[in-house]
């Protein structure tokens, strides 16, 4: 089984190991102690492997990792809402990049201004 060092320093090899070993995702899930941390480790490794700006995954990357893990470990019940998954990670000290809040609508109930003239 690959070490923590392989996961951190050579994430492409670690991701390949996950994909090739029959029970690797189950091992990750068990070692991590649950879905949130396991999904975070997977998403973070993907960020490092693809040369992202950092290792903190986005909310969308975290959700994709959770869905992949759930399929491999046989979680058939509904997954937690993405924001709850992120909250669980953040409660464990694992940062997640959340999308910026959407700005208020540019439409306004006030009539448009007219040019003087």
C-alpha positions in Angstrom: 0.0 0.0 0.0 1.4 3.4 -0.9 2.6 5.7 1.9 1.3 9.1 2.9 4.6 10.5 1.3 3.6 9.1 -2.1 0.2 10.7 -1.9 1.8 14.1 -1.1 4.9 14.1 -3.2 3.9 12.0 -6.3 0.1 12.3 -6.5 -0.1 11.0 -10.1 1.4 7.7 -9.0 -0.9 7.6 -5.9 -3.9 8.3 -8.1 -2.8 5.5 -10.5 -2.5 3.1 -7.5 -6.1 4.0 -6.5 -7.3 3.3 -10.0 -5.5 0.0 -10.4 -5.8 -1.7 -7.0 -9.1 -3.5 -6.5 -9.7 -2.3 -2.9 -7.7 0.9 -2.9 -10.7 3.3 -2.6 -12.0 1.2 0.3 -8.6 1.4 2.0 -8.6 5.2 1.5 -12.2 5.5 2.8 -11.3 3.4 5.9 -8.0 5.1 6.6 -9.5 8.6 6.2 -12.3 7.7 8.7 -15.2 8.8 6.4 -16.4 10.2 3.2 -15.5 13.9 3.7 -11.8 13.4 4.6 -11.4 10.6 1.9 -13.0 12.8 -0.7 -10.8 15.7 0.3 -7.6 13.6 0.0 -8.6 12.4 -3.4 -9.6 15.9 -4.7 -6.5 17.5 -3.2 -4.2 14.9 -4.9 -6.0 15.6 -8.2 -5.3 19.3 -7.7 -1.6 18.6 -7.1 -1.4 16.2 -10.0 -2.9 18.6 -12.5 -0.6 21.5 -11.5 -3.3 23.7 -9.9 -2.5 26.8 -7.9 -2.8 24.9 -4.6 -4.0 21.8 -3.1 -7.3 23.0 -1.7 -10.0 21.7 -3.9 -13.0 23.6 -5.0 -16.5 22.6 -3.9 -17.1 21.0 -7.3 -13.9 19.0 -7.1 -14.8 17.8 -3.6 -18.2 16.7 -4.8 -16.8 14.9 -7.8 -14.3 13.0 -5.6 -17.1 12.1 -3.2 -19.2 10.7 -6.0 -16.3 8.6 -7.3 -15.5 7.3 -3.9 -19.2 6.5 -3.2 -19.3 4.4 -6.4 -16.2 2.5 -5.5 -17.1 1.7 -1.9 -20.7 0.9 -2.5 -22.4 3.8 -0.8 -25.9 3.6 -2.2 -27.7 6.0 0.0 -27.8 9.7 -0.9 -24.6 11.7 -0.4 -24.6 14.7 1.8 -25.4 18.0 0.3 -22.2 19.4 -1.2 -22.1 22.4 1.3 -22.4 20.0 4.2 -19.6 17.9 2.8 -17.5 21.1 2.6 -18.5 22.1 6.2 -17.4 18.7 7.4 -14.0 19.2 5.8 -13.6 22.7 7.1 -14.5 21.5 10.6 -11.5 19.2 10.3 -9.3 22.0 9.3 -9.3 21.2 5.6 -9.9 24.3 3.4 -12.3 24.1 0.5 -12.6 26.8 -2.2 -16.2 27.9 -2.3 -17.7 29.8 -5.2 -18.1 33.5 -4.9 -21.6 34.6 -3.9 -23.7 35.6 -6.9 -24.0 39.4 -7.1 -27.5 40.9 -6.8 -29.4 41.0 -10.1 -28.5 43.8 -12.4 -32.2 44.3 -13.0 -33.6 46.8 -10.7 -37.1 48.0 -10.0 -36.1 51.6 -10.4 -36.5 53.0 -13.9 -33.3 53.6 -15.9 -31.7 57.0 -15.8 -32.2 59.3 -18.8 -29.6 61.5 -20.3 -30.1 65.2 -19.8 -30.3 67.0 -22.9 
